[in-house]
Amino acid sequence: MKKIIIAYTCVLGTFIYAQTGNVGVNTTTPQKNLHVNGSLQVTNEINVGGNASTAGSAGTAGQVLTSGGAGTAPSWTTVSITPITTNTLTNTTNTITSTVNGTAATAPSVNTVANTTVLTGNNNSLVTTVNGVASTSVNVSNLYTANGTLTANRTVTQGANTLAFTPTATNGFSVDGTTFSVDAANHEVGIGTAAPNTNAALDVNSTSKGLLLPRVTLSATNNASPLSAHVAGMEVYNTATNTSTTGQEVYPGKYVNDGTAWRRPLNINDINIVAGADGTDAMATTATITVPAGGSVNTTLYTATFTLTKPSLVTFKASVGCGMTGTPANDTAVSKLYRSYWQFTSLPAGSTLATSTPYGPSSGLFRGTTFAISGVFNMTPNVALALIPGTYTVQLVGRLTDATGGTGFTATLGSSANDNLSITALPLR
């Protein structure tokens, strides 16, 4: 019996049944039928509504409990979420106002920085003061009033926009001192100098470096490619050899465009000296010939074989002496013919020249008034020929002829101290 009394006493300490008919938990003054003073734990459903004979509703998942006001039971309500479509944010008189679905939110005021709170010092520092409180100064670089340092790589994406500099000074724009300089006052550009020559649009100045022309591939002298058209004065360095177009061949070297074709300037190193041209006697031996009465005799004075790698203008020149020995001592008044010329004995395929054909002949007639045959006479067989690339063999030939009715004679070719010859080739492409 004692145990029952103790337990009942404990329950009364927790649940108080007031004289008002209200039940209080942890309170001696319950305000409603059930007044819980503390936390409430519900481990199952909450039923709302109903009566003495009908259970209340537990609602459905996702619903919220909505108050029905004083004296009315709450109810379960489904809350629909509609996207916000009429949000606005406006600023009027330093006030930002937010409107959501027609309802304006509380508008906080925004402080502004007065003109007198912006300070620019000698070091381009920027200080702002808001409500009497100064901020930490910020250094502001100004390209137009101070020098600066680029601290990282930068890229300017211009697109279709232009970037123009309009200086008027002699060194209005420069890179690394004299590496690149624009003289805007005289409209000149200097490379390696900040004072380009006033008579030059471009002045390249260096004591250890040269000017490297654009290296291109030409296909023919009459073909402007890689240009879109021939441009007079254009200079390039051709890197290709192309002989596919006869007469328009190109070879490695500098070319200048004259407005209609590419031309290769003459270089002293291009001249090919095949023989002579040094003032010495290229005919090392002489040839003494006895001509029979009414006959002719040919003799080879010199032979040379040479190879051309480019179309060239080849000049063949010689001075050949013919010395009459006075044999016989007397003769009839019949003329004696002395002659010298160049002839080819071999030609490359494609050449339009012919072998055994005289080129550049030089000749003379002798007839002494006293019928004596005596003296030295000079011949100058000279000719310039445009030759195609290939290997040639050429001879300098001497020929003596006694006219019909003569008694014959003897003469020596190459006997003059002034005898000489030269063969020089000058490339045409």
Backbone hydrogen bonds in HBPLUS format (Angstrom, degrees):
<---DONOR---> <-ACCEPTOR-->    atom                        ^
c    i                          cat <-CA-CA->   ^        H-A-AA   ^      H-
h    n   atom  resd res      DA  || num        DHA   H-A  angle D-A-AA Bond
n    s   type  num  typ     dist DA aas  dist angle  dist       angle   num
A0005-ILE N   A0001-MET O   3.25 MM   4  6.52 156.4  2.31 147.6 153.5     1
A0006-ILE N   A0002-LYS O   3.11 MM   4  6.40 157.2  2.17 148.8 154.5     2
A0007-ALA N   A0003-LYS O   3.10 MM   4  6.34 165.6  2.12 153.0 156.0     3
A0008-TYR N   A0004-ILE O   3.09 MM   4  6.22 160.1  2.13 148.4 153.8     4
A0009-THR N   A0005-ILE O   3.00 MM   4  6.18 150.0  2.09 143.9 152.4     5
A0010-CYS N   A0006-ILE O   3.10 MM   4  6.45 149.8  2.19 147.0 154.5     6
A0011-VAL N   A0007-ALA O   3.12 MM   4  6.44 156.7  2.18 149.8 155.5     7
A0012-LEU N   A0008-TYR O   3.07 MM   4  6.33 157.5  2.12 148.4 154.1     8
A0013-GLY N   A0009-THR O   3.16 MM   4  6.45 133.3  2.39 136.7 148.9     9
A0013-GLY N   A0010-CYS O   3.04 MM   3  5.06 128.9  2.31  93.1 107.4    10
A0014-THR N   A0011-VAL O   2.99 MM   3  5.34 151.5  2.07 107.9 116.6    11
A0015-PHE N   A0011-VAL O   2.89 MM   4  6.04 176.7  1.89 172.1 171.0    12
A0026-ASN N   A0014-THR O   3.35 MM  12  5.69 163.1  2.38 152.9 157.1    13
A0016-ILE N   A0024-GLY O   3.01 MM   8  5.18 166.2  2.03 151.8 155.7    14
A0024-GLY N   A0016-ILE O   2.95 MM   8  5.18 164.4  1.97 149.1 154.3    15
A0018-ALA N   A0022-ASN O   2.98 MM   4  5.52 150.0  2.07 169.1 173.5    16
A0021-GLY N   A0018-ALA O   3.12 MM   3  5.63 165.1  2.14 114.6 118.5    17
A0023-VAL N   A0033-ASN O   2.73 MM  10  5.62 161.8  1.76 126.9 133.2    18
A0035-HIS N   A0023-VAL O   2.80 MM  12  6.20 156.6  1.86 159.6 167.2    19
A0025-VAL N   A0035-HIS O   2.72 MM  10  6.06 161.7  1.75 166.7 166.3    20
A0037-ASN N   A0025-VAL O   2.93 MM  12  5.91 163.5  1.96 155.7 161.0    21
A0048-VAL N   A0057-SER O   2.76 MM   9  5.05 160.5  1.80 132.1 135.3    22
A0057-SER N   A0048-VAL O   2.67 MM   9  5.05 149.3  1.76 150.1 139.6    23
A0051-ASN N   A0054-THR O   2.88 MM   3  5.10 149.1  1.97 133.1 142.7    24
A0063-GLN N   A0060-THR O   3.14 MM   3  5.86 167.5  2.15 139.9 142.3    25
A0064-VAL N   A0077-THR O   2.84 MM  13  5.29 165.3  1.86 152.1 151.5    26
A0077-THR N   A0064-VAL O   2.73 MM  13  5.29 162.1  1.76 154.3 160.7    27
A0066-THR N   A0075-SER O   2.75 MM   9  5.37 178.6  1.75 166.6 166.8    28
A0075-SER N   A0066-THR O   2.93 MM   9  5.37 160.2  1.97 150.9 155.5    29
A0072-THR N   A0069-GLY O   3.26 MM   3  5.63 160.1  2.31 129.6 129.6    30
A0088-THR N   A0099-THR O   2.86 MM  11  5.05 143.9  1.99 140.2 149.8    31
A0099-THR N   A0088-THR O   2.88 MM  11  5.05 162.8  1.91 142.6 147.4    32
A0090-THR N   A0097-THR O   2.90 MM   7  5.21 162.9  1.93 151.5 155.5    33
A0097-THR N   A0090-THR O   2.81 MM   7  5.21 159.1  1.85 146.3 153.6    34
A0092-THR N   A0095-THR O   2.89 MM   3  5.20 153.7  1.96 149.1 152.3    35
A0095-THR N   A0092-THR O   2.98 MM   3  5.20 133.9  2.20 103.9 117.3    36
A0110-VAL N   A0094-ASN O   2.68 MM  16  5.14 154.4  1.74 173.4 168.6    37
A0105-ALA N   A0098-SER O   2.59 MM   7  5.27 168.0  1.60 171.3 175.9    38
A0100-VAL N   A0103-THR O   2.82 MM   3  5.14 159.7  1.86 146.0 142.3    39
A0103-THR N   A0100-VAL O   2.94 MM   3  5.14 165.0  1.96 113.0 117.2    40
A0117-THR N   A0114-ALA O   2.95 MM   3  5.45 161.9  1.98 115.8 121.7    41
A0118-VAL N   A0115-ASN O   3.37 MM   3  5.88 173.4  2.38 116.1 117.3    42
A0124-ASN N   A0121-GLY O   3.19 MM   3  5.24 150.0  2.28 114.6 112.5    43
A0140-VAL N   A0124-ASN O   2.73 MM  16  5.37 166.1  1.75 157.2 162.0    44
A0126-LEU N   A0138-VAL O   2.73 MM  12  5.03 146.2  1.84 134.4 145.9    45
A0138-VAL N   A0126-LEU O   2.91 MM  12  5.03 157.3  1.96 135.8 142.8    46
A0135-SER N   A0128-THR O   2.71 MM   7  5.46 158.8  1.75 168.6 176.2    47
A0130-VAL N   A0133-VAL O   2.91 MM   3  5.23 152.8  1.99 146.8 141.4    48
A0133-VAL N   A0130-VAL O   2.96 MM   3  5.23 164.7  1.98 112.9 117.7    49
A0145-THR N   A0142-ASN O   3.17 MM   3  5.52 153.9  2.24 110.7 117.9    50
A0146-ALA N   A0142-ASN O   2.89 MM   4  5.63 140.8  2.04 164.2 169.4    51
A0161-ASN N   A0158-GLN O   2.95 MM   3  5.14 159.8  1.99 129.7 130.0    52
A0184-ALA N   A0169-ALA O   2.99 MM  15  5.55 123.0  2.32 163.8 158.2    53
A0185-ALA N   A0169-ALA O   3.21 MM  16  5.19 132.3  2.45 111.7 113.9    54
A0172-GLY N   A0182-VAL O   2.96 MM  10  5.86 117.3  2.37 163.2 175.8    55
A0182-VAL N   A0173-PHE O   2.81 MM   9  5.20 150.4  1.89 159.9 166.1    56
A0175-VAL N   A0180-PHE O   2.85 MM   5  5.08 146.4  1.96 146.4 150.8    57
A0180-PHE N   A0175-VAL O   3.30 MM   5  5.08 141.6  2.46 142.0 143.7    58
A0179-THR N   A0176-ASP O   3.37 MM   3  5.49 171.2  2.38 114.0 116.5    59
A0192-GLY N   A0178-THR O   2.78 MM  14  4.94 129.1  2.03 151.8 158.1    60
A0181-SER N   A0190-GLY O   2.84 MM   9  4.98 152.1  1.91 157.5 158.1    61
A0190-GLY N   A0181-SER O   2.79 MM   9  4.98 171.1  1.80 151.2 154.3    62
A0183-ASP N   A0188-GLU O   2.79 MM   5  4.98 159.8  1.83 149.1 153.4    63
A0187-HIS N   A0183-ASP O   2.77 MM   4  5.53 113.3  2.21 139.0 157.1    64
A0188-GLU N   A0183-ASP O   3.00 MM   5  4.98 156.0  2.06 133.9 141.4    65
A0189-VAL N   A0201-ALA O   2.98 MM  12  6.20 150.4  2.07 140.6 149.7    66
A0203-ASP N   A0189-VAL O   2.96 MM  14  6.39 160.9  1.99 160.8 167.1    67
A0191-ILE N   A0203-ASP O   2.87 MM  12  6.18 167.8  1.89 159.6 159.8    68
A0205-ASN N   A0191-ILE O   2.80 MM  14  6.11 172.7  1.80 174.5 177.0    69
A0200-ALA N   A0197-ASN O   3.05 MM   3  5.40 165.6  2.08 116.4 119.2    70
A0237-TYR N   A0214-PRO O   2.96 MM  23  6.06 164.5  1.98 162.1 159.6    71
A0216-VAL N   A0237-TYR O   2.97 MM  21  6.17 153.5  2.04 145.3 153.8    72
A0239-THR N   A0216-VAL O   2.96 MM  23  6.13 153.5  2.03 167.2 175.8    73
A0223-ASN N   A0220-ALA O   3.16 MM   3  5.19 161.5  2.19 105.2 110.7    74
A0221-THR N   A0248-GLN O   3.02 MM  27  5.01 154.7  2.09 123.8 131.9    75
A0262-TRP N   A0221-THR O   2.75 MM  41  4.65 161.8  1.78 138.0 144.2    76
A0227-LEU N   A0224-ALA O   2.94 MM   3  5.28 145.8  2.06 130.2 122.7    77
A0234-MET N   A0231-VAL O   3.19 MM   3  5.82 163.6  2.22 139.9 140.3    78
A0233-GLY N   A0257-ASN O   2.69 MM  24  5.50 155.2  1.75 169.2 160.5    79
A0257-ASN N   A0234-MET O   2.85 MM  23  5.20 161.9  1.88 152.7 158.9    80
A0236-VAL N   A0255-TYR O   3.08 MM  19  5.57 160.6  2.12 156.0 161.4    81
A0255-TYR N   A0236-VAL O   2.96 MM  19  5.57 165.9  1.98 156.3 158.2    82
A0238-ASN N   A0253-GLY O   2.80 MM  15  5.31 153.7  1.86 158.7 150.5    83
A0253-GLY N   A0238-ASN O   3.02 MM  15  5.31 152.2  2.10 138.0 143.7    84
A0242-ASN N   A0250-VAL O   2.98 MM   8  5.37 162.5  2.01 143.3 147.7    85
A0250-VAL N   A0242-ASN O   3.03 MM   8  5.37 160.4  2.07 145.3 151.4    86
A0248-GLN N   A0245-THR O   2.98 MM   3  5.39 160.6  2.02 132.3 135.6    87
A0256-VAL N   A0263-ARG O   2.69 MM   7  5.17 164.9  1.71 155.5 159.1    88
A0263-ARG N   A0256-VAL O   2.74 MM   7  5.17 159.5  1.78 139.8 147.1    89
A0258-ASP N   A0261-ALA O   3.04 MM   3  5.88 161.2  2.08 167.7 168.7    90
A0270-ASP N   A0267-ASN O   2.72 MM   3  5.23 155.7  1.78 117.3 125.9    91
A0271-ILE N   A0268-ILE O   3.37 MM   3  5.73 154.7  2.44 104.9 111.3    92
A0272-ASN N   A0425-ALA O   2.78 MM 153  4.83 173.4  1.78 154.6 155.3    93
A0425-ALA N   A0272-ASN O   2.70 MM 153  4.83 158.9  1.74 142.2 149.8    94
A0274-VAL N   A0423-ILE O   2.76 MM 149  5.22 141.3  1.91 149.9 161.3    95
A0275-ALA N   A0423-ILE O   3.26 MM 148  5.03 157.1  2.32 132.6 135.2    96
A0423-ILE N   A0275-ALA O   2.90 MM 148  5.03 155.7  1.96 133.6 133.7    97
A0287-ALA N   A0413-LEU O   2.97 MM 126  5.18 163.1  2.00 149.7 154.4    98
A0413-LEU N   A0287-ALA O   2.77 MM 126  5.18 164.2  1.80 150.7 148.1    99
A0289-ILE N   A0411-ALA O   2.71 MM 122  5.48 166.6  1.73 175.8 173.4   100
A0411-ALA N   A0289-ILE O   2.90 MM 122  5.48 158.8  1.95 155.5 161.6   101
A0291-VAL N   A0409-PHE O   2.68 MM 118  5.33 165.4  1.70 178.5 176.0   102
A0409-PHE N   A0291-VAL O   3.05 MM 118  5.33 144.4  2.18 135.5 146.5   103
A0295-GLY N   A0292-PRO O   3.00 MM   3  5.16 154.5  2.07 135.6 129.5   104
A0402-ASP N   A0295-GLY O   2.78 MM 107  5.39 168.8  1.79 168.0 172.0   105
A0297-VAL N   A0400-LEU O   2.89 MM 103  5.45 154.2  1.96 155.0 163.3   106
A0400-LEU N   A0297-VAL O   2.98 MM 103  5.45 160.4  2.02 152.6 157.7   107
A0299-THR N   A0398-GLY O   2.84 MM  99  5.26 148.4  1.94 154.9 160.6   108
A0398-GLY N   A0299-THR O   2.81 MM  99  5.26 169.6  1.82 162.0 165.5   109
A0301-LEU N   A0396-LEU O   2.74 MM  95  5.44 156.9  1.79 162.0 169.2   110
A0396-LEU N   A0302-TYR O   2.83 MM  94  5.01 156.4  1.89 139.4 144.8   111
A0304-ALA N   A0394-VAL O   2.93 MM  90  5.48 160.2  1.97 158.7 163.9   112
A0394-VAL N   A0304-ALA O   2.85 MM  90  5.48 162.1  1.89 163.1 167.1   113
A0306-PHE N   A0392-TYR O   2.94 MM  86  5.51 149.5  2.04 146.5 156.5   114
A0392-TYR N   A0306-PHE O   2.80 MM  86  5.51 165.9  1.82 168.3 172.6   115
A0308-LEU N   A0390-GLY O   2.79 MM  82  5.22 163.6  1.82 151.1 152.5   116
A0390-GLY N   A0308-LEU O   2.95 MM  82  5.22 145.1  2.07 128.4 138.0   117
A0428-LEU N   A0311-PRO O   2.68 MM 117  5.57 171.8  1.69 148.8 147.4   118
A0312-SER N   A0387-LEU O   2.97 MM  75  5.46 158.5  2.02 154.2 160.4   119
A0387-LEU N   A0312-SER O   2.79 MM  75  5.46 159.1  1.84 170.0 170.0   120
A0313-LEU N   A0426-LEU O   2.74 MM 113  5.08 163.8  1.77 146.3 145.5   121
A0426-LEU N   A0313-LEU O   2.91 MM 113  5.08 157.8  1.96 130.9 138.2   122
A0314-VAL N   A0385-LEU O   2.77 MM  71  5.30 166.2  1.79 161.3 156.5   123
A0385-LEU N   A0314-VAL O   2.80 MM  71  5.30 160.2  1.84 153.3 154.7   124
A0315-THR N   A0424-THR O   2.83 MM 109  5.39 158.2  1.88 158.8 163.8   125
A0424-THR N   A0315-THR O   3.15 MM 109  5.39 154.1  2.22 142.9 149.7   126
A0316-PHE N   A0383-VAL O   2.71 MM  67  5.26 177.9  1.71 170.1 170.1   127
A0383-VAL N   A0316-PHE O   2.84 MM  67  5.26 150.3  1.93 148.2 156.4   128
A0317-LYS N   A0422-SER O   2.96 MM 105  5.30 168.4  1.98 163.3 164.2   129
A0422-SER N   A0317-LYS O   2.82 MM 105  5.30 153.5  1.89 147.8 148.5   130
A0319-SER N   A0420-ASN O   2.76 MM 101  5.34 153.6  1.82 161.5 161.6   131
A0420-ASN N   A0319-SER O   3.16 MM 101  5.34 147.9  2.27 132.8 141.5   132
A0320-VAL N   A0379-MET O   2.73 MM  59  5.03 164.1  1.76 151.4 156.6   133
A0379-MET N   A0320-VAL O   2.67 MM  59  5.03 151.4  1.75 145.5 155.8   134
A0414-GLY N   A0321-GLY O   2.85 MM  93  5.08 149.8  1.94 151.7 155.7   135
A0322-CYS N   A0377-PHE O   2.54 MM  55  5.01 152.4  1.61 154.4 164.6   136
A0377-PHE N   A0322-CYS O   2.72 MM  55  5.01 161.4  1.75 138.5 143.6   137
A0323-GLY N   A0412-THR O   2.81 MM  89  5.04 171.2  1.82 148.6 149.2   138
A0412-THR N   A0323-GLY O   2.89 MM  89  5.04 155.3  1.95 136.1 144.0   139
A0324-MET N   A0375-GLY O   2.56 MM  51  5.15 158.1  1.61 175.4 175.0   140
A0325-THR N   A0410-THR O   3.46 MM  85  6.22 176.7  2.46 146.8 147.7   141
A0326-GLY N   A0373-ILE O   2.65 MM  47  4.47  92.6  2.40 135.4 155.8   142
A0410-THR N   A0327-THR O   3.25 MM  83  5.81 140.3  2.41 159.9 156.4   143
A0331-ASP N   A0371-PHE O   2.88 MM  40  4.84 115.6  2.31 117.9 136.1   144
A0403-ALA N   A0335-SER O   3.47 MM  68  6.08 163.9  2.50 170.7 172.8   145
A0336-LYS N   A0366-PHE O   2.90 MM  30  5.09 149.6  2.00 137.5 147.5   146
A0366-PHE N   A0336-LYS O   2.87 MM  30  5.09 147.1  1.98 138.9 149.6   147
A0337-LEU N   A0401-THR O   2.84 MM  64  4.93 167.7  1.85 154.0 155.5   148
A0401-THR N   A0337-LEU O   2.85 MM  64  4.93 157.2  1.91 145.6 149.4   149
A0338-TYR N   A0364-GLY O   3.02 MM  26  5.54 166.1  2.04 158.6 163.0   150
A0364-GLY N   A0338-TYR O   2.90 MM  26  5.54 145.1  2.02 155.1 163.9   151
A0339-ARG N   A0399-ARG O   2.80 MM  60  5.01 143.7  1.93 156.7 162.9   152
A0399-ARG N   A0339-ARG O   2.69 MM  60  5.01 159.6  1.73 154.5 152.7   153
A0340-SER N   A0362-SER O   2.86 MM  22  5.44 150.9  1.94 154.0 163.7   154
A0362-SER N   A0340-SER O   2.83 MM  22  5.44 153.5  1.90 160.2 169.1   155
A0341-TYR N   A0397-VAL O   2.99 MM  56  5.46 151.3  2.07 146.0 154.8   156
A0397-VAL N   A0341-TYR O   2.82 MM  56  5.46 170.7  1.82 171.4 172.4   157
A0342-TRP N   A0359-TYR O   2.99 MM  17  4.98 167.0  2.01 147.4 149.5   158
A0359-TYR N   A0342-TRP O   2.66 MM  17  4.98 141.6  1.81 147.2 157.6   159
A0343-GLN N   A0395-GLN O   2.97 MM  52  5.38 153.1  2.04 148.0 154.8   160
A0395-GLN N   A0343-GLN O   2.76 MM  52  5.38 156.3  1.81 156.9 165.2   161
A0356-SER N   A0344-PHE O   2.97 MM  12  5.94 152.0  2.05 156.7 161.9   162
A0345-THR N   A0393-THR O   2.91 MM  48  5.61 160.1  1.95 143.7 150.3   163
A0393-THR N   A0346-SER O   3.26 MM  47  5.18 156.5  2.32 138.8 135.2   164
A0351-SER N   A0348-PRO O   3.24 MM   3  5.92 158.9  2.28 139.8 139.8   165
A0371-PHE N   A0368-GLY O   3.11 MM   3  4.77 158.4  2.16  98.8 102.2   166
A0406-GLY N   A0403-ALA O   3.05 MM   3  5.79 153.1  2.12 145.3 145.7   167
A0419-ASP N   A0416-SER O   3.27 MM   3  5.45 165.7  2.29 109.4 110.6   168
